[in-house]
């Protein structure tokens, strides 16, 4: 980390980059803590992996036409490729270009200032070479920002179900367009897509743009705001933003779509210029007022947005992180863009702490069993529902004869079962480590 390996053109001169061409070999090519630059001559890449196992981790790429090109070479079962924990910037075309590669992982990278040339290339771009192949990589936990063109582009010229990536937990912001889905599909979950536009540029500003009748992506638990238009659909594209009427609960919405306003002041959370039928149920919008919601949904077809979720009553779930009653911590997953003031803590229905700012609470002394803790998230706009967690008295007879031994970096702990006679049947042990 302190002394990376540098691949660069001598005295700033351009060079041809690194080409991996092992035709499906099991041998793995690893690039870890490398800096690769100066390959922006025509058709050159920082690293071009052609059906070759490639692990790219903690690397830096800049001054390329394309920094990384991962190609499955029209192979039905391409070898594994991954780009993780890396920084990619200053590319005239794409930072990462993926072709015919459904066995690629793009995780925890920062990609910016790509797509600086005249042609439209996404910072991450997906493509297929023919209708018999697929390009379904996993794209997670990336920060894709301030790129000259799209943040993420999926281009399918073959009108075939060949591009359907899993796009999850990414922050896509301040690009010309957040995500451009051309004739492709995909599953977009828990992403933040915000502030994508070029100031006063009418050809920019879609958080997500879908084009073509085979563009049928699915979005759940995403937050889409601050763009000129949240979702722009053209040429009979269809997007699933929440469907409560089908057989599955995996596409039930829970998106937050709000404050998407064109530079002339026109609000566009959805702008569908085709007559297609759009499902957008079970989402949070700018308002709880039906008229105000509909004013921001523009379509030549029908947008089925009811039922919708209230801003003032966020939907959530309580997950206990620590069930030590003296030091109780939790995580609540909401679907709201309301302003959180803090948490109220209740014990057996009685308020014991008001507006706790952290997701934790510590008792001064152990409460008497049994007891119930409740948590209410309080907002400037209103209060959420109450989440409760029951603490039941522990078994009186603990495990016996705890012992341990230490060898190198391994600690081996042993113990005997509790004495017979407990009223509760032993199910499993919880093992705690304390510094």
Buried (B, 14 or more C-beta within 10 A) or exposed (E): EEEBEEBBBEEEEBBEBBEBEBEBEEEEBEBBBBBBBBBBBEEBBBBBBBBBBBBBBBBBBBBBBBBBBBBBBBBEEBBEBBBBBBBBBBBBBBBBBBBBBBBBBBBBBBBBBBBBBEEBBBBBBBBBBEEEBBBBBBBBBBBBBBBBBBBBBBBBBBEBBBBBBBBBBBBBBBBBBBBBBBBBBBBBBBBBBBBBBBEEEEEBBBBBBBBBEBBBBBBBBBBBBBBBBBBBBBBBBBBBBBBBEEEEEEBBBBBBBBBBBBBEEBBBBBBBBBEBEBBBBBBBBBBBEEEEBEBBBBBEBEBBBEEBBBBEBBBBEBEBEEEEBEEBBBEBEBBBBBEBBBBBBBBEEEEBBEEBEEEBBEBEEEBEEEBEBBBBBBBEBBBBEEBEBEBEEEEEEEBEEEEEEEEEEEEEEEBEEBEEEEEEEEEEEEEEEEE
